[in-house]
Amino acid sequence: MAQLELEGLGERTDAGGPFTFDRFAADVGSVVDALGKPVVLVGQSMAAPIVELGPQHVRTRRWVWCW
């Protein structure tokens, strides 16, 4: 299992905005690419649109979309 803190949240509050769903999805895509293995993306509430946009930002295409 992997988990990340999005820019502007948690320990990453020093990042400058604007914070958009597309920007968050790019963060998720970078993590998926770095893992180098199949993943299942799961999100609820604010994370749901990020998960929905995530596959557009994954170069390796190692994902399964869940909601």
PDB file with SEQRES, HELIX, SHEET and CRYST1 records, atoms N, CA, C and O in Angstrom:
SEQRES   1 A   67  MET ALA GLN LEU GLU LEU GLU GLY LEU GLY GLU ARG THR          
SEQRES   2 A   67  ASP ALA GLY GLY PRO PHE THR PHE ASP ARG PHE ALA ALA          
SEQRES   3 A   67  ASP VAL GLY SER VAL VAL ASP ALA LEU GLY LYS PRO VAL          
SEQRES   4 A   67  VAL LEU VAL GLY GLN SER MET ALA ALA PRO ILE VAL GLU          
SEQRES   5 A   67  LEU GLY PRO GLN HIS VAL ARG THR ARG ARG TRP VAL TRP          
SEQRES   6 A   67  CYS TRP                                                      
HELIX    1 AA1 GLY A   10  ARG A   12  5                                   3    
HELIX    2 AA2 PHE A   21  LEU A   35  1                                  15    
HELIX    3 AA3 ALA A   47  LEU A   53  1                                   7    
HELIX    4 AA4 GLY A   54  HIS A   57  5                                   4    
SHEET    1 AA1 2 VAL A  39  LEU A  41  0                                        
SHEET    2 AA1 2 TRP A  63  TRP A  65  1                                        
CRYST1    1.000    1.000    1.000  90.00  90.00  90.00 P 1           1          
ATOM      1  N   MET A   1       0.837  -1.170   0.000  1.00  0.00           N  
ATOM      2  CA  MET A   1       0.000   0.000   0.000  1.00  0.00           C  
ATOM      3  C   MET A   1       0.887   1.241   0.000  1.00  0.00           C  
ATOM      4  O   MET A   1       1.921   1.282   0.668  1.00  0.00           O  
ATOM      5  N   ALA A   2       0.477   2.224  -0.740  1.00  0.00           N  
ATOM      6  CA  ALA A   2       1.180   3.506  -0.767  1.00  0.00           C  
ATOM      7  C   ALA A   2       0.169   4.606  -0.498  1.00  0.00           C  
ATOM      8  O   ALA A   2      -0.995   4.512  -0.888  1.00  0.00           O  
ATOM      9  N   GLN A   3       0.623   5.628   0.161  1.00  0.00           N  
ATOM     10  CA  GLN A   3      -0.244   6.769   0.402  1.00  0.00           C  
ATOM     11  C   GLN A   3       0.603   8.022   0.280  1.00  0.00           C  
ATOM     12  O   GLN A   3       1.800   7.997   0.565  1.00  0.00           O  
ATOM     13  N   LEU A   4      -0.009   9.110  -0.139  1.00  0.00           N  
ATOM     14  CA  LEU A   4       0.744  10.341  -0.307  1.00  0.00           C  
ATOM     15  C   LEU A   4      -0.038  11.518   0.245  1.00  0.00           C  
ATOM     16  O   LEU A   4      -1.263  11.480   0.358  1.00  0.00           O  
ATOM     17  N   GLU A   5       0.689  12.547   0.580  1.00  0.00           N  
ATOM     18  CA  GLU A   5       0.059  13.799   0.974  1.00  0.00           C  
ATOM     19  C   GLU A   5       0.111  14.717  -0.236  1.00  0.00           C  
ATOM     20  O   GLU A   5       1.168  14.908  -0.836  1.00  0.00           O  
ATOM     21  N   LEU A   6      -1.006  15.268  -0.580  1.00  0.00           N  
ATOM     22  CA  LEU A   6      -1.072  16.171  -1.721  1.00  0.00           C  
ATOM     23  C   LEU A   6      -0.482  17.522  -1.352  1.00  0.00           C  
ATOM     24  O   LEU A   6      -0.479  17.915  -0.185  1.00  0.00           O  
ATOM     25  N   GLU A   7       0.018  18.229  -2.362  1.00  0.00           N  
ATOM     26  CA  GLU A   7       0.595  19.546  -2.117  1.00  0.00           C  
ATOM     27  C   GLU A   7      -0.440  20.454  -1.451  1.00  0.00           C  
ATOM     28  O   GLU A   7      -1.616  20.464  -1.815  1.00  0.00           O  
ATOM     29  N   GLY A   8       0.033  21.206  -0.472  1.00  0.00           N  
ATOM     30  CA  GLY A   8      -0.842  22.115   0.256  1.00  0.00           C  
ATOM     31  C   GLY A   8      -1.500  21.489   1.472  1.00  0.00           C  
ATOM     32  O   GLY A   8      -2.191  22.177   2.224  1.00  0.00           O  
ATOM     33  N   LEU A   9      -1.295  20.195   1.675  1.00  0.00           N  
ATOM     34  CA  LEU A   9      -1.930  19.479   2.788  1.00  0.00           C  
ATOM     35  C   LEU A   9      -0.877  18.764   3.621  1.00  0.00           C  
ATOM     36  O   LEU A   9       0.210  18.469   3.124  1.00  0.00           O  
ATOM     37  N   GLY A  10      -1.182  18.485   4.866  1.00  0.00           N  
ATOM     38  CA  GLY A  10      -0.295  17.716   5.731  1.00  0.00           C  
ATOM     39  C   GLY A  10       1.071  18.351   5.859  1.00  0.00           C  
ATOM     40  O   GLY A  10       1.189  19.526   6.206  1.00  0.00           O  
ATOM     41  N   GLU A  11       2.109  17.570   5.579  1.00  0.00           N  
ATOM     42  CA  GLU A  11       3.488  18.050   5.675  1.00  0.00           C  
ATOM     43  C   GLU A  11       3.912  18.872   4.447  1.00  0.00           C  
ATOM     44  O   GLU A  11       5.042  19.355   4.385  1.00  0.00           O  
ATOM     45  N   ARG A  12       3.023  19.026   3.490  1.00  0.00           N  
ATOM     46  CA  ARG A  12       3.377  19.733   2.253  1.00  0.00           C  
ATOM     47  C   ARG A  12       2.690  21.097   2.154  1.00  0.00           C  
ATOM     48  O   ARG A  12       2.364  21.557   1.060  1.00  0.00           O  
ATOM     49  N   THR A  13       2.476  21.734   3.294  1.00  0.00           N  
ATOM     50  CA  THR A  13       1.774  23.017   3.297  1.00  0.00           C  
ATOM     51  C   THR A  13       2.624  24.157   2.770  1.00  0.00           C  
ATOM     52  O   THR A  13       2.098  25.244   2.531  1.00  0.00           O  
ATOM     53  N   ASP A  14       3.912  23.950   2.580  1.00  0.00           N  
ATOM     54  CA  ASP A  14       4.771  25.009   2.060  1.00  0.00           C  
ATOM     55  C   ASP A  14       4.659  25.173   0.544  1.00  0.00           C  
ATOM     56  O   ASP A  14       5.180  26.141  -0.007  1.00  0.00           O  
ATOM     57  N   ALA A  15       3.997  24.256  -0.127  1.00  0.00           N  
ATOM     58  CA  ALA A  15       3.824  24.344  -1.579  1.00  0.00           C  
ATOM     59  C   ALA A  15       2.894  25.506  -1.912  1.00  0.00           C  
ATOM     60  O   ALA A  15       1.928  25.771  -1.196  1.00  0.00           O  
ATOM     61  N   GLY A  16       3.196  26.187  -2.999  1.00  0.00           N  
ATOM     62  CA  GLY A  16       2.369  27.307  -3.417  1.00  0.00           C  
ATOM     63  C   GLY A  16       1.230  26.874  -4.318  1.00  0.00           C  
ATOM     64  O   GLY A  16       1.362  25.918  -5.083  1.00  0.00           O  
ATOM     65  N   GLY A  17       0.127  27.567  -4.230  1.00  0.00           N  
ATOM     66  CA  GLY A  17      -1.049  27.290  -5.041  1.00  0.00           C  
ATOM     67  C   GLY A  17      -0.893  27.872  -6.433  1.00  0.00           C  
ATOM     68  O   GLY A  17       0.160  28.431  -6.738  1.00  0.00           O  
ATOM     69  N   PRO A  18      -1.879  27.764  -7.273  1.00  0.00           N  
ATOM     70  CA  PRO A  18      -3.195  27.240  -6.954  1.00  0.00           C  
ATOM     71  C   PRO A  18      -3.188  25.711  -6.920  1.00  0.00           C  
ATOM     72  O   PRO A  18      -2.399  25.057  -7.601  1.00  0.00           O  
ATOM     73  N   PHE A  19      -4.076  25.176  -6.122  1.00  0.00           N  
ATOM     74  CA  PHE A  19      -4.209  23.731  -5.982  1.00  0.00           C  
ATOM     75  C   PHE A  19      -5.450  23.296  -6.750  1.00  0.00           C  
ATOM     76  O   PHE A  19      -6.573  23.655  -6.395  1.00  0.00           O  
ATOM     77  N   THR A  20      -5.236  22.530  -7.789  1.00  0.00           N  
ATOM     78  CA  THR A  20      -6.344  22.083  -8.639  1.00  0.00           C  
ATOM     79  C   THR A  20      -6.421  20.560  -8.627  1.00  0.00           C  
ATOM     80  O   THR A  20      -5.459  19.879  -8.269  1.00  0.00           O  
ATOM     81  N   PHE A  21      -7.575  20.039  -9.023  1.00  0.00           N  
ATOM     82  CA  PHE A  21      -7.709  18.586  -9.121  1.00  0.00           C  
ATOM     83  C   PHE A  21      -6.699  18.029 -10.114  1.00  0.00           C  
ATOM     84  O   PHE A  21      -6.138  16.956  -9.891  1.00  0.00           O  
ATOM     85  N   ASP A  22      -6.466  18.740 -11.197  1.00  0.00           N  
ATOM     86  CA  ASP A  22      -5.506  18.274 -12.195  1.00  0.00           C  
ATOM     87  C   ASP A  22      -4.094  18.215 -11.612  1.00  0.00           C  
ATOM     88  O   ASP A  22      -3.345  17.280 -11.898  1.00  0.00           O  
ATOM     89  N   ARG A  23      -3.731  19.190 -10.811  1.00  0.00           N  
ATOM     90  CA  ARG A  23      -2.413  19.196 -10.172  1.00  0.00           C  
ATOM     91  C   ARG A  23      -2.282  18.036  -9.186  1.00  0.00           C  
ATOM     92  O   ARG A  23      -1.251  17.365  -9.140  1.00  0.00           O  
ATOM     93  N   PHE A  24      -3.326  17.807  -8.404  1.00  0.00           N  
ATOM     94  CA  PHE A  24      -3.310  16.680  -7.471  1.00  0.00           C  
ATOM     95  C   PHE A  24      -3.220  15.358  -8.223  1.00  0.00           C  
ATOM     96  O   PHE A  24      -2.500  14.451  -7.805  1.00  0.00           O  
ATOM     97  N   ALA A  25      -3.956  15.245  -9.340  1.00  0.00           N  
ATOM     98  CA  ALA A  25      -3.928  14.011 -10.135  1.00  0.00           C  
ATOM     99  C   ALA A  25      -2.536  13.771 -10.709  1.00  0.00           C  
ATOM    100  O   ALA A  25      -2.102  12.624 -10.817  1.00  0.00           O  
ATOM    101  N   ALA A  26      -1.836  14.832 -11.077  1.00  0.00           N  
ATOM    102  CA  ALA A  26      -0.467  14.687 -11.572  1.00  0.00           C  
ATOM    103  C   ALA A  26       0.443  14.139 -10.477  1.00  0.00           C  
ATOM    104  O   ALA A  26       1.327  13.328 -10.753  1.00  0.00           O  
ATOM    105  N   ASP A  27       0.232  14.581  -9.228  1.00  0.00           N  
ATOM    106  CA  ASP A  27       0.980  14.018  -8.097  1.00  0.00           C  
ATOM    107  C   ASP A  27       0.733  12.522  -7.972  1.00  0.00           C  
ATOM    108  O   ASP A  27       1.666  11.737  -7.799  1.00  0.00           O  
ATOM    109  N   VAL A  28      -0.530  12.140  -8.062  1.00  0.00           N  
ATOM    110  CA  VAL A  28      -0.892  10.721  -7.967  1.00  0.00           C  
ATOM    111  C   VAL A  28      -0.240   9.946  -9.109  1.00  0.00           C  
ATOM    112  O   VAL A  28       0.309   8.866  -8.890  1.00  0.00           O  
ATOM    113  N   GLY A  29      -0.294  10.482 -10.311  1.00  0.00           N  
ATOM    114  CA  GLY A  29       0.322   9.819 -11.464  1.00  0.00           C  
ATOM    115  C   GLY A  29       1.810   9.606 -11.281  1.00  0.00           C  
ATOM    116  O   GLY A  29       2.342   8.565 -11.667  1.00  0.00           O  
ATOM    117  N   SER A  30       2.487  10.579 -10.697  1.00  0.00           N  
ATOM    118  CA  SER A  30       3.931  10.449 -10.451  1.00  0.00           C  
ATOM    119  C   SER A  30       4.229   9.324  -9.471  1.00  0.00           C  
ATOM    120  O   SER A  30       5.198   8.584  -9.640  1.00  0.00           O  
ATOM    121  N   VAL A  31       3.396   9.198  -8.450  1.00  0.00           N  
ATOM    122  CA  VAL A  31       3.594   8.127  -7.463  1.00  0.00           C  
ATOM    123  C   VAL A  31       3.348   6.771  -8.109  1.00  0.00           C  
ATOM    124  O   VAL A  31       4.117   5.833  -7.897  1.00  0.00           O  
ATOM    125  N   VAL A  32       2.281   6.661  -8.897  1.00  0.00           N  
ATOM    126  CA  VAL A  32       1.985   5.389  -9.572  1.00  0.00           C  
ATOM    127  C   VAL A  32       3.143   5.004 -10.488  1.00  0.00           C  
ATOM    128  O   VAL A  32       3.570   3.850 -10.495  1.00  0.00           O  
ATOM    129  N   ASP A  33       3.650   5.958 -11.255  1.00  0.00           N  
ATOM    130  CA  ASP A  33       4.783   5.667 -12.138  1.00  0.00           C  
ATOM    131  C   ASP A  33       6.011   5.223 -11.347  1.00  0.00           C  
ATOM    132  O   ASP A  33       6.722   4.308 -11.760  1.00  0.00           O  
ATOM    133  N   ALA A  34       6.258   5.871 -10.213  1.00  0.00           N  
ATOM    134  CA  ALA A  34       7.429   5.532  -9.394  1.00  0.00           C  
ATOM    135  C   ALA A  34       7.308   4.148  -8.769  1.00  0.00           C  
ATOM    136  O   ALA A  34       8.318   3.473  -8.567  1.00  0.00           O  
ATOM    137  N   LEU A  35       6.087   3.715  -8.460  1.00  0.00           N  
ATOM    138  CA  LEU A  35       5.898   2.387  -7.868  1.00  0.00           C  
ATOM    139  C   LEU A  35       6.279   1.292  -8.853  1.00  0.00           C  
ATOM    140  O   LEU A  35       6.847   0.273  -8.458  1.00  0.00           O  
ATOM    141  N   GLY A  36       5.977   1.489 -10.117  1.00  0.00           N  
ATOM    142  CA  GLY A  36       6.364   0.526 -11.142  1.00  0.00           C  
ATOM    143  C   GLY A  36       5.643  -0.800 -11.078  1.00  0.00           C  
ATOM    144  O   GLY A  36       6.161  -1.807 -11.561  1.00  0.00           O  
ATOM    145  N   LYS A  37       4.467  -0.823 -10.498  1.00  0.00           N  
ATOM    146  CA  LYS A  37       3.671  -2.046 -10.458  1.00  0.00           C  
ATOM    147  C   LYS A  37       2.199  -1.670 -10.501  1.00  0.00           C  
ATOM    148  O   LYS A  37       1.852  -0.514 -10.258  1.00  0.00           O  
ATOM    149  N   PRO A  38       1.317  -2.635 -10.808  1.00  0.00           N  
ATOM    150  CA  PRO A  38      -0.108  -2.318 -10.884  1.00  0.00           C  
ATOM    151  C   PRO A  38      -0.632  -1.766  -9.561  1.00  0.00           C  
ATOM    152  O   PRO A  38      -0.203  -2.183  -8.485  1.00  0.00           O  
ATOM    153  N   VAL A  39      -1.554  -0.833  -9.658  1.00  0.00           N  
ATOM    154  CA  VAL A  39      -2.160  -0.240  -8.466  1.00  0.00           C  
ATOM    155  C   VAL A  39      -3.663  -0.160  -8.640  1.00  0.00           C  
ATOM    156  O   VAL A  39      -4.182  -0.215  -9.755  1.00  0.00           O  
ATOM    157  N   VAL A  40      -4.344  -0.029  -7.534  1.00  0.00           N  
ATOM    158  CA  VAL A  40      -5.772   0.265  -7.494  1.00  0.00           C  
ATOM    159  C   VAL A  40      -5.899   1.634  -6.857  1.00  0.00           C  
ATOM    160  O   VAL A  40      -5.456   1.839  -5.727  1.00  0.00           O  
ATOM    161  N   LEU A  41      -6.504   2.576  -7.576  1.00  0.00           N  
ATOM    162  CA  LEU A  41      -6.714   3.915  -7.038  1.00  0.00           C  
ATOM    163  C   LEU A  41      -8.105   3.984  -6.427  1.00  0.00           C  
ATOM    164  O   LEU A  41      -9.099   3.664  -7.080  1.00  0.00           O  
ATOM    165  N   VAL A  42      -8.164   4.401  -5.177  1.00  0.00           N  
ATOM    166  CA  VAL A  42      -9.431   4.501  -4.463  1.00  0.00           C  
ATOM    167  C   VAL A  42      -9.512   5.886  -3.846  1.00  0.00           C  
ATOM    168  O   VAL A  42      -8.550   6.349  -3.234  1.00  0.00           O  
ATOM    169  N   GLY A  43     -10.639   6.547  -3.999  1.00  0.00           N  
ATOM    170  CA  GLY A  43     -10.807   7.857  -3.399  1.00  0.00           C  
ATOM    171  C   GLY A  43     -12.251   8.110  -3.034  1.00  0.00           C  
ATOM    172  O   GLY A  43     -13.164   7.580  -3.668  1.00  0.00           O  
ATOM    173  N   GLN A  44     -12.455   8.914  -2.019  1.00  0.00           N  
ATOM    174  CA  GLN A  44     -13.804   9.305  -1.635  1.00  0.00           C  
ATOM    175  C   GLN A  44     -13.811  10.808  -1.404  1.00  0.00           C  
ATOM    176  O   GLN A  44     -12.763  11.418  -1.195  1.00  0.00           O  
ATOM    177  N   SER A  45     -14.968  11.386  -1.443  1.00  0.00           N  
ATOM    178  CA  SER A  45     -15.137  12.812  -1.232  1.00  0.00           C  
ATOM    179  C   SER A  45     -14.269  13.595  -2.215  1.00  0.00           C  
ATOM    180  O   SER A  45     -14.399  13.402  -3.424  1.00  0.00           O  
ATOM    181  N   MET A  46     -13.391  14.469  -1.736  1.00  0.00           N  
ATOM    182  CA  MET A  46     -12.562  15.277  -2.623  1.00  0.00           C  
ATOM    183  C   MET A  46     -11.606  14.421  -3.451  1.00  0.00           C  
ATOM    184  O   MET A  46     -11.204  14.830  -4.541  1.00  0.00           O  
ATOM    185  N   ALA A  47     -11.242  13.261  -2.962  1.00  0.00           N  
ATOM    186  CA  ALA A  47     -10.293  12.408  -3.678  1.00  0.00           C  
ATOM    187  C   ALA A  47     -10.923  11.718  -4.892  1.00  0.00           C  
ATOM    188  O   ALA A  47     -10.199  11.293  -5.792  1.00  0.00           O  
ATOM    189  N   ALA A  48     -12.240  11.598  -4.936  1.00  0.00           N  
ATOM    190  CA  ALA A  48     -12.883  10.901  -6.053  1.00  0.00           C  
ATOM    191  C   ALA A  48     -12.556  11.539  -7.404  1.00  0.00           C  
ATOM    192  O   ALA A  48     -12.178  10.814  -8.325  1.00  0.00           O  
ATOM    193  N   PRO A  49     -12.683  12.864  -7.569  1.00  0.00           N  
ATOM    194  CA  PRO A  49     -12.314  13.428  -8.868  1.00  0.00           C  
ATOM    195  C   PRO A  49     -10.813  13.341  -9.160  1.00  0.00           C  
ATOM    196  O   PRO A  49     -10.409  13.294 -10.322  1.00  0.00           O  
ATOM    197  N   ILE A  50      -9.998  13.319  -8.123  1.00  0.00           N  
ATOM    198  CA  ILE A  50      -8.555  13.171  -8.321  1.00  0.00           C  
ATOM    199  C   ILE A  50      -8.256  11.783  -8.866  1.00  0.00           C  
ATOM    200  O   ILE A  50      -7.458  11.634  -9.792  1.00  0.00           O  
ATOM    201  N   VAL A  51      -8.890  10.771  -8.296  1.00  0.00           N  
ATOM    202  CA  VAL A  51      -8.720   9.394  -8.775  1.00  0.00           C  
ATOM    203  C   VAL A  51      -9.240   9.271 -10.204  1.00  0.00           C  
ATOM    204  O   VAL A  51      -8.653   8.566 -11.024  1.00  0.00           O  
ATOM    205  N   GLU A  52     -10.339   9.956 -10.498  1.00  0.00           N  
ATOM    206  CA  GLU A  52     -10.900   9.892 -11.839  1.00  0.00           C  
ATOM    207  C   GLU A  52      -9.952  10.513 -12.871  1.00  0.00           C  
ATOM    208  O   GLU A  52      -9.849  10.017 -13.992  1.00  0.00           O  
ATOM    209  N   LEU A  53      -9.268  11.582 -12.503  1.00  0.00           N  
ATOM    210  CA  LEU A  53      -8.311  12.231 -13.406  1.00  0.00           C  
ATOM    211  C   LEU A  53      -6.945  11.545 -13.407  1.00  0.00           C  
ATOM    212  O   LEU A  53      -6.172  11.704 -14.352  1.00  0.00           O  
ATOM    213  N   GLY A  54      -6.649  10.792 -12.364  1.00  0.00           N  
ATOM    214  CA  GLY A  54      -5.332  10.182 -12.196  1.00  0.00           C  
ATOM    215  C   GLY A  54      -4.797   9.431 -13.393  1.00  0.00           C  
ATOM    216  O   GLY A  54      -3.644   9.644 -13.768  1.00  0.00           O  
ATOM    217  N   PRO A  55      -5.585   8.554 -14.019  1.00  0.00           N  
ATOM    218  CA  PRO A  55      -5.060   7.774 -15.136  1.00  0.00           C  
ATOM    219  C   PRO A  55      -4.538   8.614 -16.296  1.00  0.00           C  
ATOM    220  O   PRO A  55      -3.684   8.146 -17.049  1.00  0.00           O  
ATOM    221  N   GLN A  56      -5.019   9.824 -16.457  1.00  0.00           N  
ATOM    222  CA  GLN A  56      -4.515  10.700 -17.515  1.00  0.00           C  
ATOM    223  C   GLN A  56      -3.064  11.099 -17.270  1.00  0.00           C  
ATOM    224  O   GLN A  56      -2.362  11.505 -18.196  1.00  0.00           O  
ATOM    225  N   HIS A  57      -2.622  10.984 -16.031  1.00  0.00           N  
ATOM    226  CA  HIS A  57      -1.283  11.420 -15.652  1.00  0.00           C  
ATOM    227  C   HIS A  57      -0.328  10.257 -15.374  1.00  0.00           C  
ATOM    228  O   HIS A  57       0.804  10.473 -14.942  1.00  0.00           O  
ATOM    229  N   VAL A  58      -0.781   9.029 -15.621  1.00  0.00           N  
ATOM    230  CA  VAL A  58       0.055   7.853 -15.381  1.00  0.00           C  
ATOM    231  C   VAL A  58       0.647   7.414 -16.707  1.00  0.00           C  
ATOM    232  O   VAL A  58      -0.082   7.054 -17.630  1.00  0.00           O  
ATOM    233  N   ARG A  59       1.962   7.445 -16.801  1.00  0.00           N  
ATOM    234  CA  ARG A  59       2.627   7.062 -18.051  1.00  0.00           C  
ATOM    235  C   ARG A  59       2.657   5.551 -18.241  1.00  0.00           C  
ATOM    236  O   ARG A  59       2.619   5.074 -19.375  1.00  0.00           O  
ATOM    237  N   THR A  60       2.725   4.790 -17.151  1.00  0.00           N  
ATOM    238  CA  THR A  60       2.919   3.346 -17.249  1.00  0.00           C  
ATOM    239  C   THR A  60       1.623   2.568 -17.436  1.00  0.00           C  
ATOM    240  O   THR A  60       1.660   1.373 -17.727  1.00  0.00           O  
ATOM    241  N   ARG A  61       0.492   3.216 -17.276  1.00  0.00           N  
ATOM    242  CA  ARG A  61      -0.819   2.559 -17.421  1.00  0.00           C  
ATOM    243  C   ARG A  61      -0.977   1.361 -16.502  1.00  0.00           C  
ATOM    244  O   ARG A  61      -1.520   0.330 -16.898  1.00  0.00           O  
ATOM    245  N   ARG A  62      -0.504   1.502 -15.285  1.00  0.00           N  
ATOM    246  CA  ARG A  62      -0.634   0.417 -14.305  1.00  0.00           C  
ATOM    247  C   ARG A  62      -1.630   0.814 -13.236  1.00  0.00           C  
ATOM    248  O   ARG A  62      -1.251   1.072 -12.093  1.00  0.00           O  
ATOM    249  N   TRP A  63      -2.897   0.864 -13.599  1.00  0.00           N  
ATOM    250  CA  TRP A  63      -3.889   1.307 -12.645  1.00  0.00           C  
ATOM    251  C   TRP A  63      -5.217   0.610 -12.892  1.00  0.00           C  
ATOM    252  O   TRP A  63      -5.484   0.115 -13.987  1.00  0.00           O  
ATOM    253  N   VAL A  64      -6.022   0.584 -11.880  1.00  0.00           N  
ATOM    254  CA  VAL A  64      -7.412   0.139 -11.956  1.00  0.00           C  
ATOM    255  C   VAL A  64      -8.229   1.233 -11.300  1.00  0.00           C  
ATOM    256  O   VAL A  64      -7.922   1.642 -10.180  1.00  0.00           O  
ATOM    257  N   TRP A  65      -9.251   1.708 -11.964  1.00  0.00           N  
ATOM    258  CA  TRP A  65     -10.045   2.808 -11.429  1.00  0.00           C  
ATOM    259  C   TRP A  65     -11.153   2.262 -10.546  1.00  0.00           C  
ATOM    260  O   TRP A  65     -11.896   1.369 -10.953  1.00  0.00           O  
ATOM    261  N   CYS A  66     -11.262   2.791  -9.352  1.00  0.00           N  
ATOM    262  CA  CYS A  66     -12.331   2.426  -8.408  1.00  0.00           C  
ATOM    263  C   CYS A  66     -12.929   3.708  -7.856  1.00  0.00           C  
ATOM    264  O   CYS A  66     -12.270   4.748  -7.849  1.00  0.00           O  
ATOM    265  N   TRP A  67     -14.139   3.646  -7.404  1.00  0.00           N  
ATOM    266  CA  TRP A  67     -14.743   4.806  -6.755  1.00  0.00           C  
ATOM    267  C   TRP A  67     -15.501   4.385  -5.544  1.00  0.00           C  
ATOM    268  O   TRP A  67     -16.084   5.225  -4.858  1.00  0.00           O  
TER     269      TRP A  67                                                      
END                                                                             
